[in-house]
Amino acid sequence: MCGICGKLTFDREATVSPSLINSMLATIRHRGPDDQGIRCSENVGLGHRLLSIIGVSSGHQPLCNEDGTVWVTFNGEIYNYKELRADLIAKGHSFRTQTDTEVIVHLYEECGHECVTKLRGMFAFAIWDERDKILLLARDRIGIKPLYYFVNERCIVFASEIKAILVDEEVEPEIAPEMIDRFLTFLYVPGEETLLKGIRKLAPGTVMIVRDGRVDLRTYWDLEFGCVRGSLRNAERELVGLLEETVRLHMMSDVPVGFLLSGGLDSTALLSLASRVAPQTEFPVRSYTVGFGTGGIEDERPYAELAADAFGSRHHDLTISAADFAAFMPNYIWHMEEPVCEPPAIALYYISRLAREEVKVLISGEGGDEAFAGYPNYRTILWIERIKRMLGPLAGASATCIDVANRMSLRSERVARYAPLLAAPFDSYYYGRTSNPNSYFNSSETNLYSGDFAERVGKDASIAGLRAHLSAAPQGDVVNRMLYLDTKMWLPDDLLLKADKMTMANSVELRVPLLDHRILEFAASLPGNFKIRGLATKYIAKRALRGQVPPEIMGRRKAGFPVPYEAWLGNELRGWLSDILLDRTTLSRGYFKESTIRGLLQGATSWPSFRAKELFSLVTLELWHRSFATPGAVRQYSAISTA
């Protein structure tokens, strides 16, 4: 796990300065404190920060082939590299190291840009082909590892993090106002754009080929849904075999490995499988969880301790407070780089900081809910769509919807909240895991934006990417339709962004076995009723893992990763909220009506109207401006870091 950066000027007479690459690397030192490497030759420069995990004594990058004509800077892990290495040696390639990085170089020599299709793992890398004058950028299928770029008529600049790109004087931060509404629509920024004009994300499952100043983007992988499986029992057996294989591969490391335990099914199952299928690992491995001093939420720690005791890990936990939460917020913004309403990310930072005292690698259960439909909203929306089919043409009648909503409210307050969606087609209301058109920021009654700013944004532009993914999503099966959308949007641009940025802030590599592309492809091949059956979510996963997870954990209600930020924002942090959101600098940006902001803050004293998620999002947006929208701020940081 590492940090990469580089620049290519399209004028072959121009040069890329090593001092520029050095300054870019200074901003991402946390991604790789073990070593630094730079390769500058005429109009191209590559940089690398190393976190030694595999081949720790020979991992220096950028790394080249035998004759120095192909160079790579690589971030990630290739789990099938030993198999690929043996095949490449048989074809006549010679290796100088034991690293997975060198496999990429020789595989590129064999396959060109198609090399990515043979890689199993998480990765973002850049290859400079000196012979053909080609720059290749590539990102893994799911988007586990980030890769950003800026391109104009003169050059392309790329890096693992935005702040490294902003070091280059070629790039000046300029706000893209339409992205502010996209953030508030989804509570993260889905798609290839960022809040800064010209700085984009390389999409998951995509390669970029740059040659003679031309940029060619090619998709090499997409998640294809189709019901091709046989019986449920056979599918269960196949799933167990895949899980054992992916856990064994993800335990591969030359340094100690630890587990993040949430007290839920996924992380517990991974620890259970590791204790059985990775005997070469020195047990007990370490495990970690986090709790909170206040907030009235369920404490995950007893369940995490239960899992640790059951499978023999050496367990640690910590407690964070409201003061810890607020104190880290500026650094949360600095490391996340994109505004994301993700309070659990702050807890992840603190727990990975604790783990860093003992391990360099953490295993996490991220992705199981997105692969096998573990969230309650999937079940709720499935049932809403079924009710609509039963109602037939009446589903579009508002009076009928009101009557159904009233009836459902007697049974389920949660379901009643979704009842207005009975009158809307699925494609018009499913915004993904974190938002929907009825949320506060998307309500026509909100009147959030100032008059001038409202003219600069539009909902159609904000949800354009959503519509594109919905058009590509599988038809008919509502469960798989939701899972496709969330895999393409929420996973890479929220969940995995948080996972990468918060752990790498502490120089820790996070691995996510449940997002191995073969696991996702298997899950996508299953019909929706293998994932949700009746009221049961994650149906096949729970059946397959029976006997491997303690019943107290197997039977728990889905809790997510609860952080009591609502209680904190409504009590201890109420003054902190007001100080930021009513600050003269905040208000002078001209985005929002002051009366609306004051109304939201006043609601913090009244729990029925309290909008914690909205307030956290607005604070996140303002702190983001202070870190990234000020010209020269990142360059000043880099200058201090390299001094």
C-alpha positions as CSV (number, residue, x, y, z in Angstrom):
1,M,0.0,0.0,0.0
2,C,1.5,3.3,-1.1
3,G,0.9,6.7,-2.6
4,I,1.7,7.6,-6.2
5,C,1.9,10.7,-8.2
6,G,3.3,12.0,-11.5
7,K,3.1,14.4,-14.4
8,L,3.4,14.1,-18.2
9,T,3.9,17.2,-20.3
10,F,2.7,16.9,-23.9
11,D,5.5,19.0,-25.2
12,R,8.4,16.6,-25.4
13,E,10.9,19.4,-25.2
14,A,9.6,20.4,-21.8
15,T,10.8,18.8,-18.6
16,V,9.3,17.7,-15.3
17,S,11.2,18.9,-12.3
18,P,12.2,16.4,-9.6
19,S,11.5,19.1,-7.1
20,L,7.8,19.2,-8.2
21,I,7.5,15.4,-7.8
22,N,9.2,15.7,-4.4
23,S,6.7,18.4,-3.3
24,M,3.8,16.3,-4.4
25,L,5.1,13.3,-2.5
26,A,5.4,15.5,0.7
27,T,1.7,15.9,0.8
28,I,1.1,12.2,0.8
29,R,3.9,11.0,3.0
30,H,1.4,9.4,5.4
31,R,0.5,6.9,2.6
32,G,4.0,5.5,2.6
33,P,6.5,6.5,5.4
34,D,8.9,3.6,4.7
35,D,10.6,4.8,1.5
36,Q,10.4,7.4,-1.3
37,G,11.3,7.1,-5.0
38,I,11.3,9.5,-7.9
39,R,11.9,8.9,-11.6
40,C,12.1,12.0,-13.9
41,S,13.1,11.7,-17.5
42,E,12.6,14.6,-19.9
43,N,8.8,15.3,-20.1
44,V,7.6,12.7,-17.6
45,G,8.0,12.3,-13.8
46,L,6.8,9.5,-11.5
47,G,6.8,9.6,-7.7
48,H,6.2,6.9,-5.1
49,R,5.8,6.7,-1.3
50,L,6.1,3.2,0.1
51,L,4.4,1.3,2.9
52,S,6.2,-2.0,3.0
53,I,3.9,-5.0,3.1
54,I,5.1,-7.6,0.6
55,G,8.8,-8.0,-0.3
56,V,9.7,-5.4,2.3
57,S,13.3,-5.5,1.5
58,S,12.9,-5.0,-2.2
59,G,9.9,-2.7,-2.7
60,H,11.6,0.5,-3.9
61,Q,9.6,2.2,-6.7
62,P,9.3,3.5,-9.4
63,L,10.3,0.1,-10.7
64,C,11.3,-0.9,-14.3
65,N,11.6,-3.9,-16.6
66,E,14.9,-5.5,-17.6
67,D,16.0,-2.8,-20.1
68,G,14.5,0.3,-18.3
69,T,11.9,1.0,-21.0
70,V,8.8,0.4,-18.9
71,W,8.3,2.0,-15.5
72,V,5.6,1.7,-12.9
73,T,4.5,3.4,-9.7
74,F,1.9,1.3,-8.0
75,N,-0.5,1.5,-5.0
76,G,-2.3,-1.6,-3.8
77,E,-2.0,-5.4,-3.5
78,I,-2.1,-8.0,-6.2
79,Y,-3.3,-11.2,-4.5
80,N,-2.6,-13.6,-7.4
81,Y,0.8,-12.2,-8.1
82,K,2.6,-15.5,-7.3
83,E,0.6,-17.4,-10.0
84,L,1.2,-14.6,-12.5
85,R,4.9,-14.4,-11.7
86,A,5.4,-18.1,-12.3
87,D,3.6,-17.8,-15.7
88,L,5.8,-14.8,-16.7
89,I,9.0,-16.5,-15.7
90,A,7.9,-19.5,-17.9
91,K,7.6,-17.0,-20.8
92,G,11.1,-15.8,-20.3
93,H,10.8,-12.7,-18.1
94,S,13.4,-12.3,-15.3
95,F,12.6,-10.8,-11.9
96,R,14.9,-8.8,-9.6
97,T,12.4,-8.6,-6.7
98,Q,9.8,-10.7,-4.8
99,T,7.2,-8.0,-5.1
100,D,3.8,-7.9,-6.7
101,T,4.8,-4.6,-8.3
102,E,7.2,-6.2,-10.7
103,V,4.5,-8.6,-12.0
104,I,2.6,-5.6,-13.3
105,V,5.6,-4.4,-15.4
106,H,6.2,-7.7,-17.1
107,L,2.4,-8.4,-17.5
108,Y,2.2,-5.0,-19.3
109,E,5.0,-6.1,-21.6
110,E,2.9,-9.2,-22.5
111,C,-0.6,-7.8,-22.6
112,G,-0.4,-4.0,-22.9
113,H,-3.3,-2.2,-21.2
114,E,-5.2,-5.5,-21.1
115,C,-2.9,-6.5,-18.2
116,V,-5.5,-5.2,-15.8
117,T,-7.9,-7.9,-16.6
118,K,-5.5,-10.5,-15.2
119,L,-5.0,-8.8,-11.9
120,R,-6.9,-9.9,-8.8
121,G,-6.6,-7.3,-6.1
122,M,-6.9,-3.6,-5.2
123,F,-4.8,-1.2,-7.2
124,A,-4.1,2.2,-8.7
125,F,-1.0,2.5,-10.9
126,A,0.7,4.5,-13.6
127,I,3.0,2.9,-16.2
128,W,5.3,4.9,-18.5
129,D,6.1,3.1,-21.7
130,E,9.3,4.8,-22.9
131,R,9.3,2.9,-26.2
132,D,5.8,3.9,-27.4
133,K,5.6,7.1,-25.3
134,I,2.4,6.0,-23.6
135,L,1.2,6.8,-20.1
136,L,-1.2,4.2,-18.7
137,L,-3.3,4.9,-15.6
138,A,-5.4,2.1,-14.2
139,R,-7.8,1.6,-11.2
140,D,-9.2,-1.6,-9.8
141,R,-12.6,-2.9,-10.6
142,I,-14.5,-1.7,-7.6
143,G,-12.5,1.5,-6.8
144,I,-10.9,0.3,-3.6
145,K,-7.8,2.5,-4.3
146,P,-8.3,6.1,-5.3
147,L,-6.7,7.8,-8.3
148,Y,-7.2,11.5,-9.3
149,Y,-6.0,13.4,-12.3
150,F,-6.0,16.9,-13.9
151,V,-5.6,17.3,-17.6
152,N,-5.4,20.4,-19.9
153,E,-3.9,21.1,-23.3
154,R,-0.4,21.1,-21.9
155,C,-0.1,18.2,-19.5
156,I,-1.7,15.6,-17.3
157,V,-1.0,15.5,-13.5
158,F,-2.2,12.5,-11.4
159,A,-1.9,11.3,-7.8
160,S,-3.5,9.1,-5.1
161,E,-4.8,12.2,-3.4
162,I,-6.1,15.6,-4.7
163,K,-3.7,17.6,-2.5
164,A,-0.7,16.3,-4.4
165,I,-2.2,17.5,-7.7
166,L,-2.8,21.0,-6.1
167,V,0.9,21.4,-5.5
168,D,1.5,21.9,-9.2
169,E,1.2,25.6,-10.1
170,E,-0.4,24.4,-13.3
171,V,-3.5,23.7,-11.2
172,E,-5.5,26.4,-9.5
173,P,-8.4,25.3,-7.2
174,E,-11.7,26.6,-8.6
175,I,-15.1,25.6,-7.2
176,A,-17.5,23.7,-9.4
177,P,-20.8,25.2,-8.0
178,E,-23.0,22.5,-9.5
179,M,-21.1,19.9,-7.4
180,I,-22.2,21.5,-4.2
181,D,-25.8,20.6,-5.0
182,R,-24.6,17.1,-6.0
183,F,-23.0,16.7,-2.6
184,L,-26.1,17.8,-0.7
185,T,-28.3,15.6,-2.9
186,F,-26.3,12.4,-2.1
187,L,-24.3,13.5,1.0
188,Y,-21.2,12.5,-0.9
189,V,-19.9,13.3,-4.5
190,P,-20.7,10.4,-6.8
191,G,-19.2,10.2,-10.3
192,E,-15.9,11.2,-11.8
193,E,-16.1,14.9,-11.0
194,T,-15.0,16.5,-7.8
195,L,-15.8,19.9,-6.2
196,L,-12.7,21.3,-8.0
197,K,-13.0,22.1,-11.7
198,G,-10.7,20.0,-13.8
199,I,-9.8,17.5,-11.1
200,R,-11.4,14.2,-11.7
201,K,-11.5,10.6,-10.4
202,L,-10.5,7.8,-12.7
203,A,-13.6,5.6,-12.6
204,P,-13.4,2.1,-11.1
205,G,-12.8,-0.6,-13.7
206,T,-11.2,1.9,-16.1
207,V,-7.9,2.5,-17.8
208,M,-6.6,5.7,-19.3
209,I,-4.2,5.7,-22.2
210,V,-2.4,8.9,-22.9
211,R,-0.5,9.2,-26.1
212,D,0.6,12.3,-28.1
213,G,-1.6,14.5,-26.0
214,R,-4.7,12.5,-26.5
215,V,-6.6,10.9,-23.6
216,D,-8.5,7.6,-24.2
217,L,-10.6,6.2,-21.4
218,R,-11.6,2.5,-21.6
219,T,-13.8,0.5,-19.3
220,Y,-12.5,-3.0,-18.8
221,W,-14.9,-4.3,-16.2
222,D,-18.5,-3.9,-15.1
223,L,-20.7,-5.8,-12.7
224,E,-23.1,-8.0,-14.7
225,F,-26.2,-9.3,-13.0
226,G,-27.9,-12.5,-14.2
227,C,-29.6,-15.4,-12.5
228,V,-27.5,-18.4,-13.7
229,R,-27.2,-20.3,-10.4
230,G,-28.9,-23.5,-9.6
231,S,-30.1,-24.5,-6.1
232,L,-29.7,-22.4,-3.0
233,R,-27.8,-25.3,-1.4
234,N,-25.2,-25.5,-4.2
235,A,-24.8,-21.7,-4.1
236,E,-24.2,-21.8,-0.4
237,R,-21.4,-24.3,-0.9
238,E,-19.8,-22.3,-3.7
239,L,-20.0,-19.2,-1.5
240,V,-18.2,-20.8,1.4
241,G,-15.4,-22.0,-1.0
242,L,-15.0,-18.5,-2.4
243,L,-14.9,-16.9,1.0
244,E,-12.2,-19.3,2.2
245,E,-10.1,-18.6,-0.9
246,T,-10.4,-14.8,-0.7
247,V,-9.6,-14.7,3.1
248,R,-6.6,-16.9,2.5
249,L,-5.3,-14.5,-0.2
250,H,-6.0,-11.4,1.8
251,M,-4.1,-12.8,4.8
252,M,-0.9,-12.8,2.6
253,S,1.6,-10.4,4.2
254,D,5.2,-10.1,5.3
255,V,4.1,-7.9,8.2
256,P,1.5,-8.4,11.1
257,V,-2.2,-8.4,10.2
258,G,-5.1,-7.3,12.4
259,F,-8.9,-7.3,12.1
260,L,-11.5,-4.5,12.6
261,L,-14.3,-6.1,14.5
262,S,-17.7,-4.4,14.5
263,G,-19.5,-7.1,16.4
264,G,-21.5,-7.9,13.2
265,L,-21.7,-10.9,10.9
266,D,-19.2,-9.9,8.2
267,S,-16.2,-9.0,10.3
268,T,-16.8,-11.9,12.7
269,A,-17.0,-14.3,9.7
270,L,-13.7,-13.1,8.3
271,L,-12.0,-13.6,11.6
272,S,-13.5,-17.1,11.9
273,L,-12.4,-18.1,8.4
274,A,-8.9,-16.7,8.9
275,S,-8.4,-18.8,12.0
276,R,-9.2,-21.9,10.0
277,V,-7.8,-21.3,6.4
278,A,-4.7,-19.3,7.1
279,P,-2.6,-21.6,9.4
280,Q,0.6,-19.9,8.3
281,T,-0.5,-16.8,10.1
282,E,0.8,-16.4,13.6
283,F,-2.2,-16.5,15.9
284,P,-3.4,-14.9,17.9
285,V,-3.9,-12.1,15.4
286,R,-4.9,-8.7,16.8
287,S,-8.4,-7.3,16.6
288,Y,-9.8,-3.8,17.3
289,T,-13.0,-2.1,17.9
290,V,-14.3,1.3,19.1
291,G,-16.9,2.5,21.6
292,F,-18.4,5.8,22.7
293,G,-18.8,7.3,26.1
294,T,-22.3,8.7,25.6
295,G,-25.1,8.9,23.1
296,G,-27.6,6.2,23.9
297,I,-26.6,3.8,21.1
298,E,-25.9,0.1,21.2
299,D,-22.3,-0.6,22.3
300,E,-20.5,-2.8,19.7
301,R,-17.7,-3.7,22.1
302,P,-19.3,-6.7,23.9
303,Y,-20.1,-8.4,20.6
304,A,-16.6,-7.7,19.3
305,E,-15.1,-9.2,22.4
306,L,-17.3,-12.2,22.0
307,A,-15.9,-12.7,18.5
308,A,-12.4,-12.2,19.6
309,D,-12.8,-14.8,22.4
310,A,-14.4,-17.3,20.1
311,F,-11.6,-17.2,17.5
312,G,-8.6,-16.4,19.6
313,S,-7.6,-12.9,18.6
314,R,-5.7,-10.5,20.9
315,H,-8.4,-7.8,21.3
316,H,-8.1,-4.1,21.9
317,D,-10.7,-1.3,22.1
318,L,-10.9,2.4,22.7
319,T,-13.5,5.0,23.5
320,I,-13.9,8.3,21.7
321,S,-15.8,11.4,23.0
322,A,-17.6,14.3,21.5
323,A,-14.4,16.4,22.1
324,D,-12.4,13.8,20.1
325,F,-14.9,14.0,17.3
326,A,-14.8,17.8,17.0
327,A,-11.1,18.0,17.4
328,F,-10.4,15.7,14.5
329,M,-12.9,17.4,12.1
330,P,-10.3,19.7,10.3
331,N,-8.0,16.7,9.8
332,Y,-11.0,14.6,8.7
333,I,-11.5,17.1,5.9
334,W,-7.8,17.3,5.1
335,H,-7.5,13.5,4.6
336,M,-10.9,12.8,3.0
337,E,-10.4,15.7,0.5
338,E,-13.9,15.3,-0.8
339,P,-16.9,16.3,1.4
340,V,-18.6,13.2,2.6
341,C,-21.3,12.9,5.3
342,E,-19.6,10.0,7.0
343,P,-19.4,10.4,10.8
344,P,-18.2,6.8,11.3
345,A,-15.0,7.7,9.3
346,I,-13.8,9.6,12.3
347,A,-14.1,6.6,14.5
348,L,-12.2,4.6,11.9
349,Y,-9.4,7.1,12.0
350,Y,-9.0,6.6,15.8
351,I,-9.2,2.9,15.7
352,S,-6.7,2.6,12.9
353,R,-4.4,4.9,14.8
354,L,-4.6,2.5,17.8
355,A,-4.0,-0.5,15.5
356,R,-0.9,1.2,13.9
357,E,1.0,0.6,17.2
358,E,1.0,-3.2,16.4
359,V,0.1,-3.8,12.7
360,K,0.4,-2.4,9.2
361,V,-2.5,-4.3,7.7
362,L,-6.1,-4.4,8.8
363,I,-8.9,-6.7,7.5
364,S,-12.4,-5.2,7.3
365,G,-15.8,-6.6,6.6
366,E,-16.7,-3.7,4.3
367,G,-18.8,-4.8,1.3
368,G,-20.8,-7.7,2.5
369,D,-24.0,-5.7,2.8
370,E,-23.6,-4.3,-0.7
371,A,-22.8,-7.7,-2.2
372,F,-25.6,-9.7,-0.4
373,A,-28.2,-7.0,0.4
374,G,-27.7,-6.5,4.1
375,Y,-29.2,-3.1,4.7
376,P,-32.8,-2.8,5.8
377,N,-33.7,-0.2,3.2
378,Y,-33.2,-2.8,0.5
379,R,-35.9,-4.9,2.1
380,T,-38.2,-1.9,2.6
381,I,-38.0,-0.8,-1.0
382,L,-38.4,-4.3,-2.3
383,W,-41.7,-4.5,-0.4
384,I,-42.8,-1.1,-1.6
385,E,-42.3,-2.2,-5.2
386,R,-44.2,-5.4,-4.5
387,I,-47.1,-3.5,-3.0
388,K,-47.1,-1.2,-6.1
389,R,-47.4,-4.3,-8.3
390,M,-50.4,-5.5,-6.2
391,L,-52.1,-2.1,-6.4
392,G,-51.6,-2.0,-10.1
393,P,-52.9,1.3,-11.7
394,L,-54.1,2.5,-8.3
395,A,-50.4,2.9,-7.1
396,G,-50.3,6.2,-9.0
397,A,-53.3,7.6,-7.3
398,S,-52.3,10.0,-4.4
399,A,-55.5,9.2,-2.4
400,T,-54.7,5.5,-2.5
401,C,-51.1,6.2,-1.4
402,I,-52.3,8.2,1.5
403,D,-54.7,5.5,2.6
404,V,-51.9,2.8,2.2
405,A,-49.5,5.0,4.2
406,N,-52.0,5.4,7.0
407,R,-52.6,1.7,7.1
408,M,-48.8,0.9,7.1
409,S,-48.1,3.4,9.8
410,L,-50.0,1.2,12.2
411,R,-47.5,-1.5,11.7
412,S,-44.2,0.2,10.8
413,E,-43.2,3.8,11.2
414,R,-40.1,3.0,9.0
415,V,-42.2,1.7,6.2
416,A,-44.7,4.5,6.5
417,R,-41.9,7.0,5.9
418,Y,-41.4,5.4,2.5
419,A,-45.1,5.1,1.6
420,P,-45.2,8.3,-0.5
421,L,-42.9,6.5,-2.9
422,L,-45.8,4.3,-3.9
423,A,-46.9,6.9,-6.4
424,A,-43.5,7.1,-8.0
425,P,-41.6,4.8,-10.4
426,F,-38.4,3.2,-9.0
427,D,-36.1,5.1,-11.3
428,S,-37.4,8.5,-10.2
429,Y,-36.9,8.0,-6.5
430,Y,-34.0,5.6,-5.8
431,Y,-31.0,7.8,-5.2
432,G,-29.0,5.1,-3.5
433,R,-28.0,4.0,0.0
434,T,-27.7,7.5,1.5
435,S,-30.4,9.7,0.1
436,N,-33.7,10.0,-1.7
437,P,-35.7,12.8,-3.3
438,N,-37.8,13.2,-0.1
439,S,-34.7,14.1,2.0
440,Y,-34.4,17.6,3.5
441,F,-31.9,19.0,0.9
442,N,-34.0,17.7,-2.0
443,S,-37.3,19.0,-0.7
444,S,-38.9,21.9,-2.7
445,E,-39.9,23.4,0.6
446,T,-36.4,23.7,1.9
447,N,-35.6,27.0,0.2
448,L,-31.9,26.4,1.1
449,Y,-30.0,28.3,-1.5
450,S,-29.7,32.0,-1.9
451,G,-31.4,33.5,-5.0
452,D,-28.1,34.1,-6.9
453,F,-26.7,30.6,-6.1
454,A,-29.9,28.8,-6.9
455,E,-29.6,30.0,-10.5
456,R,-26.2,28.3,-10.8
457,V,-27.2,24.8,-9.8
458,G,-29.8,22.3,-11.0
459,K,-31.0,18.9,-9.9
460,D,-30.8,17.5,-13.4
461,A,-27.1,18.0,-13.5
462,S,-26.7,16.7,-9.9
463,I,-28.4,13.3,-10.7
464,A,-27.2,12.9,-14.3
465,G,-24.7,10.2,-13.3
466,L,-27.4,8.4,-11.3
467,R,-29.6,8.2,-14.4
468,A,-26.8,6.8,-16.5
469,H,-26.2,4.0,-14.0
470,L,-29.9,3.3,-13.7
471,S,-30.1,2.8,-17.4
472,A,-27.3,0.3,-17.2
473,A,-28.7,-1.5,-14.2
474,P,-30.4,-4.9,-14.5
475,Q,-34.1,-4.8,-15.3
476,G,-36.8,-6.5,-13.4
477,D,-35.1,-7.6,-10.2
478,V,-35.4,-4.7,-7.8
479,V,-32.9,-6.0,-5.3
480,N,-30.1,-6.4,-7.9
481,R,-31.0,-3.1,-9.4
482,M,-30.3,-1.4,-6.1
483,L,-27.1,-3.3,-5.6
484,Y,-25.8,-2.4,-9.0
485,L,-26.4,1.3,-8.4
486,D,-24.8,1.3,-5.0
487,T,-21.8,-0.7,-6.3
488,K,-21.2,1.9,-9.0
489,M,-21.8,5.0,-6.8
490,W,-21.9,4.7,-3.0
491,L,-19.2,2.0,-2.7
492,P,-16.3,3.8,-4.5
493,D,-17.2,7.4,-3.7
494,D,-18.3,7.1,-0.1
495,L,-17.6,3.8,1.7
496,L,-14.3,2.9,0.1
497,L,-13.1,6.5,0.0
498,K,-13.6,6.7,3.8
499,A,-12.0,3.3,4.3
500,D,-8.9,4.2,2.3
501,K,-8.3,7.8,3.4
502,M,-8.8,7.2,7.2
503,T,-6.6,4.2,7.4
504,M,-3.9,5.6,5.2
505,A,-3.9,8.7,7.3
506,N,-2.3,6.4,9.9
507,S,-0.1,4.6,7.4
508,V,-2.2,1.4,7.7
509,E,-3.3,-0.7,4.8
510,L,-7.0,-1.8,4.8
511,R,-8.0,-4.9,3.0
512,V,-11.6,-5.8,2.1
513,P,-11.9,-9.5,1.2
514,L,-15.7,-9.3,0.6
515,L,-15.1,-6.9,-2.2
516,D,-12.9,-9.3,-4.1
517,H,-14.3,-9.1,-7.6
518,R,-15.0,-12.8,-7.8
519,I,-17.1,-12.6,-4.7
520,L,-19.0,-9.7,-6.2
521,E,-19.4,-11.5,-9.5
522,F,-20.8,-14.5,-7.7
523,A,-23.2,-12.4,-5.7
524,A,-24.4,-10.7,-8.8
525,S,-25.2,-14.0,-10.5
526,L,-27.7,-14.8,-7.7
527,P,-31.4,-13.9,-7.9
528,G,-32.7,-11.3,-5.5
529,N,-34.6,-13.9,-3.5
530,F,-31.3,-15.5,-2.5
531,K,-30.4,-12.2,-0.8
532,I,-33.7,-11.1,0.6
533,R,-36.3,-13.6,1.6
534,G,-39.4,-12.5,3.5
535,L,-38.0,-10.2,6.2
536,A,-34.5,-11.7,6.2
537,T,-31.7,-9.7,4.6
538,K,-28.4,-11.2,3.5
539,Y,-30.2,-14.5,3.3
540,I,-27.7,-16.7,1.6
541,A,-24.7,-15.3,3.5
542,K,-26.4,-16.1,6.8
543,R,-27.2,-19.6,5.7
544,A,-23.7,-20.2,4.4
545,L,-22.0,-19.0,7.6
546,R,-24.2,-20.9,10.1
547,G,-22.0,-22.6,12.6
548,Q,-19.0,-20.3,11.9
549,V,-20.4,-17.3,13.7
550,P,-21.6,-17.2,17.3
551,P,-25.4,-17.3,17.4
552,E,-25.5,-14.1,19.5
553,I,-23.9,-12.3,16.6
554,M,-25.7,-14.1,13.8
555,G,-29.1,-13.2,15.3
556,R,-28.3,-9.5,15.9
557,R,-30.4,-6.8,14.3
558,K,-28.4,-4.8,11.7
559,A,-26.7,-1.9,13.6
560,G,-24.3,-0.6,11.0
561,F,-21.4,1.2,12.7
562,P,-23.3,3.6,15.0
563,V,-21.6,6.8,16.1
564,P,-23.7,9.0,18.5
565,Y,-23.0,12.2,16.5
566,E,-26.7,13.2,16.7
567,A,-26.6,13.4,20.4
568,W,-23.2,15.2,20.3
569,L,-24.3,17.8,17.8
570,G,-27.5,18.4,19.7
571,N,-25.7,18.8,23.1
572,E,-21.9,19.2,23.7
573,L,-21.2,20.3,20.1
574,R,-24.1,22.7,19.6
575,G,-21.9,25.8,20.1
576,W,-19.2,24.4,17.9
577,L,-21.8,24.0,15.1
578,S,-23.1,27.5,15.4
579,D,-19.6,29.0,15.5
580,I,-18.8,27.5,12.1
581,L,-22.1,27.8,10.3
582,L,-22.8,31.4,11.4
583,D,-19.2,32.5,10.9
584,R,-18.9,35.6,8.7
585,T,-16.6,33.7,6.3
586,T,-19.1,30.9,6.0
587,L,-22.1,33.2,5.3
588,S,-20.1,35.3,2.9
589,R,-19.8,32.4,0.4
590,G,-23.3,33.2,-0.6
591,Y,-24.5,29.7,-1.1
592,F,-27.3,29.5,1.5
593,K,-29.9,31.7,3.1
594,E,-28.8,32.7,6.6
595,S,-32.4,32.3,7.8
596,T,-32.4,28.6,6.7
597,I,-29.1,27.9,8.5
598,R,-30.4,29.6,11.7
599,G,-33.6,27.5,11.4
600,L,-31.6,24.3,11.2
601,L,-29.5,25.3,14.2
602,Q,-32.6,26.2,16.2
603,G,-33.9,22.7,15.5
604,A,-31.0,21.3,17.3
605,T,-32.8,22.1,20.6
606,S,-35.9,20.2,19.5
607,W,-35.4,16.6,18.8
608,P,-38.4,16.0,16.5
609,S,-37.0,18.6,14.1
610,F,-33.3,18.0,14.6
611,R,-31.4,17.6,11.4
612,A,-28.1,16.1,12.5
613,K,-27.1,14.7,9.1
614,E,-27.8,18.0,7.4
615,L,-25.9,20.0,9.9
616,F,-22.9,17.7,9.8
617,S,-23.0,17.9,6.0
618,L,-23.0,21.7,6.0
619,V,-20.1,21.8,8.5
620,T,-18.2,19.4,6.4
621,L,-18.7,21.5,3.3
622,E,-17.5,24.7,5.0
623,L,-14.4,23.1,6.5
624,W,-13.7,21.6,3.1
625,H,-13.7,25.1,1.6
626,R,-11.2,26.3,4.2
627,S,-8.8,23.5,3.4
628,F,-9.1,23.2,-0.4
629,A,-10.7,26.2,-1.9
630,T,-8.1,28.7,-0.8
631,P,-5.4,29.2,-3.5
632,G,-1.9,28.2,-2.4
633,A,-3.0,26.6,0.9
634,V,-1.9,23.1,-0.2
635,R,1.4,24.4,-1.7
636,Q,2.1,26.1,1.6
637,Y,1.6,22.8,3.4
638,S,3.9,21.0,1.0
639,A,6.6,23.7,1.4
640,I,6.5,23.2,5.2
641,S,6.6,19.4,4.9
642,T,9.6,19.4,2.6
643,A,11.5,22.1,4.6
